[in-house]
Amino acid sequence: MLKELQLSLSVILLLSCGFLYRLTTKSSCHFSCLPPYKSQQKPEGLLGKGRSIVFIETSERMEPPPLVSCAVESAAKIYPEQPVAFFMKGLSNSMQPPPNSTYPAFSLLSAIDNVFLFPLNMKKLFEDTPLFSWYTQINTSAERNWLHVSSDASRLAIIWKYGGIYMDTDVISIRPIPEENFLAAQSSQYSSNGVFGFLPRHSFLWECMENFVEHYNSDIWGNQGPNLMTRMLRVWCKLEDFQEVSDLKCLNLSFLHPQRFYPISYPEWRRYYEVWDTDPSFNDSYALHLWNYMNQEGRAVVRGSNTLVENLYRQHCPRTYRHLIQGPEGLVTGKLGPGPAGWQLCPRPRESPGFPRLGKHPSPRDGEDSGNLLGQSETVERAGGGDWTRLRKGANDSGTSAHSPSFGDPQVSRTAWENYARNSAREGRGGDPGSPSDRCHGLQEVKH
């Protein structure tokens, strides 16, 4: 009897030790230890079918801000059967953060079944592409805008090698993109590079990489990004203005209407952080670009503010909203940029009746005219290229338009963006968080 009791106690003790060990291990890695099947995955095996969604982080930052987390989570939610790959330069080959570290957003994304985190090794990535010789010869420490330029190059190489859809980390997915080979128009006859998709080894991207090297100039903001895409688009096809909310198609390439990803244009980016009478449906959009670069004021999502962006988080990235978004009693989530130390809820949010249509905005080019960077005017049309055919197709079957207006995004430089933000503040167009015109847009400056 005594032996049986001792045996039972030994079994219980062993089980308790095993449970405590598992609990301790789980706690020590803060849920960020990748499952074995994820840690063994390689990009070549996972992404080769051309169905992946790709995000890139070219800084050494290991903890994604809430907006990045929302972008990745929303893509995983919209494309549950497709791998969502997040390439991070700060990630080592172990695909895990340093031991005993706390990265809530990293952990959150690691726990999503179809999200895969990969180290971004640019030298290896650029092998067997036109970008390799450029990368091995360049002095990265002397380059202006290196984080952006290296991101522009990396996205071209990844999508050319593996295929799929690239998205900036401030793009919230709201419905699937039905196209395989596409560019996203930021305005009429001007392409962005914040969202695009191609099948593997598409010749358009190869030619983009060749043009990237041939006309490399990091001093011109956007020269390796949206200007590059627009240059090459003009080589492939005649560019026409959009008619209504219809996409254009040339050869096997679609050029998607600005409403698909940019229903709120960059001068109006603050509208995402305002309270609307009725949230827009964005029926003609596949995803929403939140223009995070413009957010020098450090505006962020606040739980309970009822702003448009809070409602987007709640609907399209619920895990991020639940675990990373704070209420008005403290500082908002993430680091604040220049400006006020924090934000709190307005006592009475300002009503936002319709979204007024704007007239023309200043469009300084600052030497960034994408049309003359090819060095040969006759290449606006390529021999054998096709004319655009119109595709009358909505983002869903309803055929109705979103409540948000169709703004034209001018082609602008980084300097122009910064100037516009400063001028908006001086002229009372909502640029100064404390100005009367922006005093109660769901958030309010906290004076210290």
N, C-alpha and C positions, 0 to 999 in steps of 0.2 A: 504493500500500500504506500509506504514511504517513497519507494523508488518511482512508483507511478506519479506521485505528487511532484517529486523532483523533476521528472521528465516533462510533465505538463508545464511546470514553472519555467523550465529551460526553453520550451517551445514558445511560450508567451514572451519571454525575455528576448529571444531572437527576433520574433515578429515585431516587437516594440522597437528594437534597435534598427531593424530595416525600415520601419515607418519613419522613425526620427531621422534616419540618414536621408531618405528621399525628401522629407520635408525641408531639411537643412540645405540640401543641394538645390532644391527648387527655389528656396529663399535667397541663397547666395548669388544665383545668377539672375534673380529678379525676373524670372520667366523669359529671359533672353537666350537661354541655351537652345540652340536650334535642334529640332528633332533629327534623328540620324538620317532619314531620307532626304532632308533638306541639306544637311551639311555635306552630303555626298554628291549633290547635284552640281554639274558643271554647265556653264552657259551653252557650250556646244551641243550637249545632249538635250537640254531643256528647251532652248529657244529656236532650234534649227528649223522648225516647221513654219515659221513666219507668222505665228498667231499671238506673239507675246505683246505685252504693254510694257514700255521701258521708261524708267525715270533715271536721272543722273544727278549725283552730287559731286562736284569737282573740288570743293574745299575739303579740309581735313575734319570737318564737323562730323561728329558721331551721333549726336542727338538731334533728330529732325524736329524742327519747330512744328506746332500744331497744324499750320497750313500745309506743310509737306506731308505730314501724317494723313491729313484729310484727303489730299490729292491721291496718295497711294491707296488708301483704304477705299475711296470711292471707286477707283478703277477696279480694284479686286471685287467689289460688290457688283459692279455693272457687268464685269466679264468673269463670272465665277468659274467657267470651264477653261479659262486661258491663264497661262502663267504671267504674273506681274513681277517684273525684274527691276530691282532698285540697285544700280551700280554706285558704290560709295568709295571715293578715293581714300578716305580715312580707315577703311576696313581692311584688316590684314587678310592673309590667305586662309586663316582659320574660320573666317566668316562669322566671328563672334567678337563682341567688345572685350576690352581688357578685363581680367578677372576682378571681382569685388567692385565692379563699377555699376552705377545706376543710370540706366537710360530708359525712361518710361516709354517714350514713343518708339524707340528701337525695339523694345520688348513687345509692345503692342503690335507692331507690324510683323515681327517674327512669328507671332502666334497665329496669323491669318494663313489659312491652308495654302492658298495659291499665290502668296507673296514670297519672293526669293531674293535674298540680299547677297550681292556679289561684290568682291573688291574690284575697283576700277584701276586696271594696270594699262596705262595709255600706250606704253611702248609695245607691249604685246598686242594690244588691240589694233594698233595701226600697222602691224606687219601685213604684208601682201596688199597694201593699199597705197594710193598716191600720197597719203599723209605721212608715211614712215620717214622719208628723207627729210621732210620739213621738220618733223618733231625731233629727230636726232641731231639736227643742226641748230635749232633755235635756243636762245638763252632765255629761259622762261622768267628768270628774275628781272630781266630788263623789259619785259613785255607789259604794255598797258592792257588793262581789261583781261588779264590772263585767265581768270576764272570763267569768264564768259566765252572767250575765244576757244579755250580747251573744251568747254562744254559743246560749243558749236561743232568742233571737229569730232568729238566723241560720239555725238548722236548720229552723225552721218555714217561713221564707221560701223557702229553697232547695228543700225537698221540695214545697212548694205550687207553686212555679214550674216545676220540672223533673220532679217525681216521683222515685221510687226509694226506697232504704232508707238512713236515717241511722243511724250507729253512733258511739258515743263512742270516743275513741282508746285506751281500755284494754279494748276488747272483742276477743277472739280468735275468729275464725270457724272453725267446725269442720265444718259441713255447710250446704247451701243452705236458705234460708228459703222455704217454698213459698207463702206468703201475699203478696197484693198490698196490701191495706189492713188494717193491723194496728197494735195497741199491745201493748207487753210489760208484763205484770204483774210488779211487784216483790214483791207479796204479794197475798193475797186482797182484792179490791175496791180496790186501790191500784195505779195505773199509774206506770211509770217514763217518762222521756223519753230514756233512754240508747240505746234502739233503737226505731225505729218506721219504718213504710213506708206509702206511699200513692201512688196514681196522680196525675198532674199535676192541679192545680186542684181538688183534693178539698175539698168544702165543710166538712168537719170541721176542716181546718187553717185555712181562712179564719176560721171562728168562733173557733178558738184564738187567732189573731192579734188579733181584735177583743177577746177577753177579756183577752189579754195587756195591751193598752193600758188597757182600762176598769178593771182591778183591779191596775194596776201598783204594786208595792211591793217594791223591791229589798232592803229591810231584813229581809224574811222569807225565810229560806233555802228555796229550792225553790218559792217562790210563782209564779215565771214558768216553772218546769220541770215536775217530776213532779206538783206540786199542781195546776198548770194543766191538765195532761192528765187528771187524775182529776176535776177539776171538770167539764170538758167531757164526759167519758165518762158522768158521772152525768146530764148534760143529755140525752144521746142515748139512753141505755138504762138499764134496771134492772140494778143490779149484784148478782150472786149469788156465793156462795162456789164455788170450784172443787171438782169431784168427781173424785178420783183425778188422773191426769195427762191431763186433757182440756181443750181450749180452749173458749172461749165465743164465740158469734157473735151479733151484733145488726145488723139491716139488712145493709149491705155492709161491716161492720167486724168484725174478729176481735180478741179479747182473749186473748193467748197466756199459757199457764200459766207461773208463775214458774220452773219447771224448764227452760223453753226457753232462758233467758239467765242466770238467777240460781240455779243449783243449789247454789252455796255462797253463803250470805247474808253481808251485810256484817260481822256480829259475828265471823264465822269466816274472814275474808279471809286470815289467816295460813296457813290450810291449803294455799293455793296454793304457799307457800314451804317446805313441809314434805315429808319423805320418806314416801311411802305404801308399805304392804306390797304392794299391787296398785293401779296407777293406775286410777281410775274410768273407765268407758267413756263416760259422759255420753250414753247412747243417746237420752235424751229431750230433748237440748239441740241448738240450732242454733249457738249461740255462747256464750262465757263472759265474763262481766263480772268483771274482776279487782279492782275497788274501789280504784283507785290513789289516790283522795283519802284513804283511810284509812291509806295507807302513809306515815305521818309519820316512821317509823323509817328509811326509805330502804332497805328490803329490795329486793334485786335478784336477777337471775338469774346464777348462777355456773356456768360450764362444769364438768361432772363432779360436781355436787352431788347428782344424781339426785332432785332435788325435783320435785314435780308440775309447777311452772311451767317448769322446764328441759325436761322431757319434752314439754310443750305447744309450746314454742318449736321444739324439734328436729323435731317432726312437722308443725306447721302454719305455721311461718315459717322454713324452713331457711336462707334467705339471711341473714336477720337473725342467726340463731344462729351461722352460720359466720363472719360478718364483724364483728359488733358485740359478741358475748358473750365475756368474758375468763374465764380460769381462776382458781383460788384463789390463785395466787401474787401477785396484785396487787389493787388495789381493784376492786370490781365495776364493771360498766359503768354509766355515768350518774352524775349527781350524787346524793350521799347527802343525805337530809334530816336533821333534828335527831336527835342520838343518836350512836351509835358511828362512829368514823372509817372503819371498813371491816369486811368479813366474810371469813371463810375457811371451808373445809370442816371439819366436825366430824371428830374422829378416828374416831368410830364413830357413824354416824347413829342417832338414836333410832327405834325401830320405832313405826309408827303403826297400831295395830290398827284397828278400825272407826271410823267417823265417828259419834260418839255423837249421838243426838237430844237437842236442848236443850229446856228448858222455856221459859216465857215470858221475854222480855227486856224491860227497861224501855222504855217508849215515850212519853217526854215529847213534847208537841206544840209547846210554846213559841209558841203563837198561830198555829200553821200548820194548823189544822183546815181541810182543803180543802172540807169540806162546806158551810160557811157563807159562803164568799167570793163566792158568786154574788149575795148580797144578796136572794134570794127563794127561800124554801124550796120553793115549789111547782114549781120548775124541776128538781127531781130527776128527773122524767120529762118529756120533751118531748112535746107533742102530736104524734101521728103517729109517735112513737118505737116501737121494738119491744122485745119481751122477748128475753132471751138464749136461744139454743138451744145445746145442748151438742155439741161436736165431739169424738168419741173418735178421736183421731189421735195417733200417736207421731211422734217426729222422724225415725224411719226405719222400715223395714218389719219390723224384728225384733219390735217390740211389747214388748220387755223394758225394764225400768227401769234407770236409771243406778244405780251403787253409792252415789252421793252421796245424802243424805237430802233431804227436802223441808222446808226451814226456812221459817217464816213471817217475812217482813220487815216489822217495824212501820214505820209512817210516822213518820219522825223528822226532827229539824232538824239543821242543821250543829252547833249547840251540843251536841245529844244525842250525835252521833257522836264529837265530841271528848271529851265526858265519859265515854263508854263506853270509849274507848281508854285514858284516864287511869285510870279505875277498874279496868280489866282489869290494868293494870301494877301498881297498888297491891295488888290482891287475888291476884296470882300466877297470872292466867289467861293467861299468855303475853304480856302487854303489855310487860314489861321484857325486852329481848333477853338480859340477863344473868341473869334469874331462873332458879331450878332447873327450873321447869315448862317453860321454853323453851330450855334450855341446848343442846340438840342436835337441832334440827329441820332438819338438813341444812346449816345455816349456824351460825357461831359468831362471837361478838364478837371483834374483834382489839383488844387493849389496846395503847396506845402510851404 
